[in-house]
Amino acid sequence: MILATCLLGGMFFPTLQAEVPDRPGELVICIIEPGDLTDLIGINGGLEQGLLPGMVLSVFRNGQRVGELLLTRVQEQCAVALIAALEPKKTLAVGDRATPKLGKFKPI
């Protein structure tokens, strides 16, 4: 329940940063918290990188599109998203790369 606690507390814990793969300059999925109705997805970028609540991110693995995320909570350097769409027979994984579909984006 790391992400749920983060949402309630208004902050993200340092443990999120420990799970981020070493990929400087890229947005990546750093944590996936399974839920009863939907999973919460933690992203290693936030307001400082130009992300805003309501933005849609495309998710890629090895250059292939895996799905899309909808940002629901964004803080300075981290964000929480919900899965908006998945490609057939695909799942999300920690380390998948995310890219905003629209709008300006400042790499980390």
Buried (B, 14 or more C-beta within 10 A) or exposed (E): EBBEEBBEEEEBBEEBEEBBEEEEEBBBBBBBBEEEEEBBBBBBBBBEBBBEEEBBBBBBBEEEBBBBBBBBBBBEBBBBBBBBBBEEEBEBEBBBBBEBEEEEBEEB
